[in-house]
């Protein structure tokens, strides 16, 4: 489960993919598949979420790792690299950005 809190030093990678609306579900399925088959079995993996925009033109993946070192090691995994090439080919563009959590606001209800 995604952990969004400032107390943990989780490394977060958010990939935003621009897609043709006809490919949105395909790309989302590809991200789910690589997560289930490969990514979630890697050391340091915390969670992954896939988000689809309502306009059909974007897919975002929100992936958490225990540390940036874990992410860097996994990003060299040849199987993951092969999947990511296929995923990138299905997209018009991709923007990967790494983040740290600096604030979390929660409901008071």
Secondary structure, 3 states (H helix, E strand, C coil): CCCCCCCCCCEEEEEEEECCHHHHHHHHHHHHHHHHHCHHHCCCEEEEEEEECCCCCEEEEEEEECCHHHHHHHCCCHHHHHHHHHHHHHCCEEEEEEECCCCCCCCCC
